[in-house]
Amino acid sequence: MVFVIDIGNTKIKTAVFEVDKLVVRTDFEYENWQKNILKKIDSFSKIEAVIVASVAKFDENDFLFLSKFKLIFITNNTKLPFHNLYTTPNTLGIDRKVLAAGAVLKYQNINRLIIDAGTCVTYDFVDSNNSYFGGAISPGLRIRYKSLHDYTAKLPLLEAQMPEHFIGNATSESIHAGVIYGLLHEIDGFIDHYRAIYENFIIILTGGDTEFLAKQLKNIIFANENFLLESLNLIYQYQEHD
């Protein structure tokens, strides 16, 4: 069994895998995170390895409490199964690298567009030759709602909600229409742009807002909220058999 840890901007996501099967997923807040993770791991007697990806300010020293396991901490030096053509490869987020690696390992000989809809929305493109080109970064749903509230005098802070109509007939409905349809049109626009240039490619949507967005998008996609966790497990298997 493998225990994978994804340390994101807002919370910590973990999962236990038995070969390719996701056994259980658990999310943690940052408070008492080490104690809670260790307690979760100790509830499984067959955990052999722990693999970690972090976009927060953690390093391997923060995981010494897991030293009794084989520990893999994803860094800029970790061997991954794609050619990184990013102009500034060391500035590429660990989460984006993990997603690109997972897409290569799971979907072979095809162009891949990975869209991660979380705190930020990231777009990452890996071609059929496993060359990573880069993509785009834009604000996620919560950042869009929060910025409207924080940078104006009177607009309220709202939670994500699908508007009843694309024409907002009140301030709250106008905010929902602007934020939700704005992001949906952005995602569909990026997909259409890639599709006009590249043939034979798949689209993977993941991240915390996957379920909310997937049913509203016009383009056909693979929607998998757990894809980053699955990618960590795939990276572990790749390194074990390389």
HULINBEL-V410687 format. One record per residue. N is the residue number from 0. RES is the residue in three letters. SS is DSSP state (~ for helix, > for strand, _ for the rest). PHI is phi in whole degrees, 0 to 359 (* if undefined). D_CENTER is the distance of its C-alpha to the mean C-alpha in Angstrom with 2 decimals. Layout:
BEGIN
N RES SS PHI D_CENTER
N RES SS PHI D_CENTER
END
This chain:
BEGIN
0 MET _ * 22.24
1 VAL > 237 19.12
2 PHE > 253 17.30
3 VAL > 248 13.69
4 ILE > 229 12.31
5 ASP > 246 8.97
6 ILE > 264 10.46
7 GLY _ 262 8.60
8 ASN _ 286 10.71
9 THR _ 242 12.18
10 LYS _ 201 12.17
11 ILE > 248 11.95
12 LYS > 249 10.62
13 THR > 227 12.81
14 ALA > 205 14.08
15 VAL > 250 17.29
16 PHE > 240 17.75
17 GLU > 246 21.19
18 VAL _ 59 20.98
19 ASP _ 263 18.57
20 LYS > 269 18.92
21 LEU > 281 16.54
22 VAL > 277 19.30
23 VAL > 203 17.83
24 ARG > 241 14.75
25 THR > 221 15.53
26 ASP > 253 14.03
27 PHE > 233 16.05
28 GLU _ 279 17.10
29 TYR _ 288 17.93
30 GLU _ 294 21.61
31 ASN _ 57 23.11
32 TRP ~ 296 19.78
33 GLN ~ 295 21.61
34 LYS ~ 299 24.28
35 ASN ~ 292 22.06
36 ILE ~ 294 19.92
37 LEU ~ 299 23.20
38 LYS ~ 298 24.76
39 LYS ~ 292 22.06
40 ILE ~ 298 22.30
41 ASP ~ 293 26.09
42 SER _ 280 26.15
43 PHE _ 241 25.40
44 SER _ 282 28.27
45 LYS _ 256 26.85
46 ILE _ 294 23.81
47 GLU _ 253 24.49
48 ALA > 214 21.52
49 VAL > 233 18.60
50 ILE > 237 15.63
51 VAL > 234 13.63
52 ALA > 234 10.79
53 SER > 222 11.21
54 VAL _ 259 10.64
55 ALA _ 271 13.66
56 LYS _ 274 17.25
57 PHE _ 242 17.72
58 ASP _ 228 19.35
59 GLU ~ 300 20.82
60 ASN ~ 296 23.77
61 ASP ~ 287 21.83
62 PHE ~ 243 21.37
63 LEU ~ 297 25.03
64 PHE ~ 292 25.46
65 LEU ~ 251 23.80
66 SER _ 294 26.24
67 LYS _ 286 27.94
68 PHE _ 255 25.02
69 LYS > 291 23.96
70 LEU > 247 21.17
71 ILE > 242 18.70
72 PHE > 250 16.89
73 ILE _ 290 14.62
74 THR _ 229 16.31
75 ASN _ 294 17.32
76 ASN _ 263 20.05
77 THR _ 292 18.23
78 LYS _ 287 19.35
79 LEU _ 232 16.73
80 PRO _ 274 17.81
81 PHE _ 212 17.60
82 HIS > 268 19.80
83 ASN > 272 18.21
84 LEU _ 261 20.13
85 TYR _ 299 18.42
86 THR _ 297 21.46
87 THR _ 240 20.19
88 PRO ~ 300 18.23
89 ASN ~ 282 18.33
90 THR ~ 264 16.63
91 LEU _ 290 13.49
92 GLY _ 302 10.61
93 ILE ~ 301 10.07
94 ASP ~ 298 6.28
95 ARG ~ 292 7.21
96 LYS ~ 294 10.02
97 VAL ~ 297 8.57
98 LEU ~ 296 6.73
99 ALA ~ 297 10.12
100 ALA ~ 298 12.06
101 GLY ~ 298 10.82
102 ALA ~ 295 11.69
103 VAL ~ 294 14.97
104 LEU ~ 288 15.87
105 LYS ~ 269 15.34
106 TYR _ 238 16.59
107 GLN _ 263 19.52
108 ASN _ 59 21.93
109 ILE _ 206 20.10
110 ASN > 286 18.31
111 ARG > 229 14.56
112 LEU > 243 12.54
113 ILE > 254 8.75
114 ILE > 244 7.68
115 ASP > 251 4.47
116 ALA > 261 6.78
117 GLY _ 229 6.71
118 THR _ 306 9.41
119 CYS > 249 9.30
120 VAL > 253 8.69
121 THR > 247 8.11
122 TYR > 240 10.04
123 ASP > 227 10.64
124 PHE > 241 13.78
125 VAL > 235 15.26
126 ASP _ 277 18.78
127 SER _ 292 20.79
128 ASN _ 267 22.30
129 ASN _ 66 19.01
130 SER > 260 19.27
131 TYR > 268 16.24
132 PHE > 260 17.46
133 GLY > 122 14.85
134 GLY > 170 13.86
135 ALA > 204 13.52
136 ILE > 228 12.15
137 SER > 219 13.43
138 PRO > 293 13.68
139 GLY _ 280 11.75
140 LEU ~ 304 14.12
141 ARG ~ 293 15.22
142 ILE ~ 296 15.91
143 ARG ~ 295 17.95
144 TYR ~ 297 19.94
145 LYS ~ 293 20.52
146 SER ~ 293 21.68
147 LEU ~ 297 24.19
148 HIS ~ 286 25.58
149 ASP ~ 288 25.63
150 TYR _ 253 27.19
151 THR _ 229 29.77
152 ALA _ 275 32.77
153 LYS _ 231 32.68
154 LEU _ 287 29.45
155 PRO _ 283 28.10
156 LEU _ 270 24.66
157 LEU _ 244 23.34
158 GLU _ 269 20.65
159 ALA _ 302 18.73
160 GLN _ 205 21.24
161 MET _ 291 22.00
162 PRO _ 291 25.29
163 GLU _ 290 28.35
164 HIS _ 210 29.17
165 PHE _ 286 27.80
166 ILE _ 260 30.84
167 GLY _ 286 30.52
168 ASN _ 258 33.97
169 ALA _ 203 33.33
170 THR ~ 301 31.35
171 SER ~ 297 28.66
172 GLU ~ 293 28.40
173 SER ~ 293 28.35
174 ILE ~ 296 25.40
175 HIS ~ 302 23.45
176 ALA ~ 297 24.56
177 GLY ~ 293 23.63
178 VAL ~ 288 20.13
179 ILE ~ 291 19.11
180 TYR ~ 292 21.04
181 GLY ~ 299 20.22
182 LEU ~ 290 16.46
183 LEU ~ 299 17.29
184 HIS ~ 293 19.79
185 GLU ~ 298 17.53
186 ILE ~ 297 14.98
187 ASP ~ 298 18.02
188 GLY ~ 295 19.72
189 PHE ~ 298 17.19
190 ILE ~ 299 17.22
191 ASP ~ 299 21.02
192 HIS ~ 294 21.35
193 TYR ~ 296 19.61
194 ARG ~ 296 21.55
195 ALA ~ 288 24.76
196 ILE ~ 259 24.39
197 TYR _ 246 22.89
198 GLU _ 261 24.13
199 ASN _ 55 22.79
200 PHE > 221 19.03
201 ILE > 245 16.29
202 ILE > 239 13.41
203 ILE > 245 10.20
204 LEU > 254 8.54
205 THR > 217 5.57
206 GLY _ 101 4.48
207 GLY _ 297 7.73
208 ASP _ 260 9.92
209 THR ~ 304 9.63
210 GLU ~ 298 13.09
211 PHE ~ 296 14.70
212 LEU ~ 274 14.01
213 ALA ~ 303 14.38
214 LYS _ 286 18.03
215 GLN _ 259 18.94
216 LEU _ 280 17.86
217 LYS _ 278 20.78
218 ASN _ 277 19.12
219 ILE _ 281 18.61
220 ILE _ 219 15.09
221 PHE > 268 13.45
222 ALA > 261 11.52
223 ASN _ 212 9.68
224 GLU _ 298 7.78
225 ASN _ 264 8.04
226 PHE ~ 296 7.03
227 LEU ~ 293 5.31
228 LEU ~ 298 8.50
229 GLU ~ 296 10.54
230 SER ~ 295 9.77
231 LEU ~ 298 11.10
232 ASN ~ 295 14.02
233 LEU ~ 295 14.65
234 ILE ~ 297 14.85
235 TYR ~ 300 17.29
236 GLN ~ 297 19.34
237 TYR ~ 298 19.42
238 GLN ~ 289 20.78
239 GLU ~ 291 23.17
240 HIS ~ 254 24.67
241 ASP _ 284 24.67
END
